[in-house]
Amino acid sequence: MDHVKELGPTIADIAAAKAGIIKPGSPVVSYGGVPKADAVIARVAREQNAPLTVVDLSRLKVEGGDLDAVTFDFDGLDGVRLPIIGSYQPKTLPSLSRPSVCCGAGDGTSPTAPSAPASSR
């Protein structure tokens, strides 16, 4: 999709259009990194009384990958093998693999969660 044509000419316009999915009281997980978009997401989350958590991607370390999968470590989970290619793919996984890390506090920070059970490693 052509973002400019469909959503607007600026990063803030695009972020505002995408932030339209934020529902009142629902947790919001953001990966941050684009200040203009981050500001829009934070504003809409406040307006919707939706707890916002920004994932700390500094805890993500991509270990390697091939044509079948990518392997990474995140917040105590080591050697996770994600069966889709692309070094960017692990950025989408923290909120799914460790919801307590991403969605526990809802105060704009990622709380430290206890280690994952051995069965999930």
N, C-alpha and C positions, 0 to 999 in steps of 0.2 A: 504494500500500500504506500502511496506517496503521502507521507505525513504532512508535508506543507500544504498540499492541495486539500487534503481531507480534514486536518486538525488545526491548521493555522501556521503562520509564518515564523513564529518564534518558539524557542524552547518552552517559555512560560505558557504559551497558547497550547502547545502539544501536551504539556504536563497537566494543564487544567482540564483538557478534554479527557485524558486518561484517568485523572483523579475523580472523574464523574462516577467511577465504579465504587468509590468509597461510600459505604452505607453507615447510617447512624449506629454508633456503639460497636461496630465490628472492628476487630483488630486489623491493623495495617502493617505490613512488613515492607520495608524499603531497603534497597541496597545503596542508596545515596551516591554521592560523587559528582553530581551536576548541581551546583549551588542554586541556579535559577529554578530548576525543577524541584529540588529538595524543598525550597521555600514554599512553592505552590502546594506540594503534597502535605507539608506540615500545616499550612493554613487550612486546607480543606479538611484534614484530619481533626484539627481543633474545632472547626465549624460543625463537624458531624459528631463531635464528642467520641471520636474513634481513637482508641489507643494506638499510638505510632511507635514502632520499634525499628531502629536502623541496625541492620546486621553488620557486625564487625568483620569485614572480609579480610582483615589482617590476620585472622586465625585460619584462613584457608590457604593450603599449600598444595598445588597441583604437582603430583609426583611423576606423572608420565601418562602416555596414552598411545594408542595405536588405531588401526582402522575399525576396531570393534568396541573400544571403551576408553574411558579416561579414569585414572586412579588418583585419589587425593586424600588428604588429611584435613579434618576440621574439628577443632575444639574437643580433642580427646578421642575422636573416631579416626583410627589410622588405617590406611590401606583400603579405603572404600573404593570399590570398582563400580563405576556407573556405566551401564552398557549402551551408551550413546556417545558419539564422537563430538569433539569440540572442547578446547580447553576452557571455554566460558561456561560450559554446562554445570560444573560444580557450584557456580554462584547461585544457581536456582535451587539447590538442594538443602541448604541449611534450615530453612523454615519447615521442610518436610522431614528431614532426618532427625532434627532435635528441636521440636516445637518449644520446649521449655527454654531453650537458649534464645530463640527469636521472639517468642511471644509471651514469655513469663511475666515481665514487669509491666510492659506497655507504657513505659515512661520515657521512651526515646533512647534507651540504652539496652544492651544485650546482657542480661544477668548471667553470672557464671552458674552453670547447672552442674549437678553431680555427674560423674562419669557414666557413660552409657553401660548397660549390662553387657557382659561378655557375649551374649547371644546375638547382639546387634552389631558386633564388630566384624 
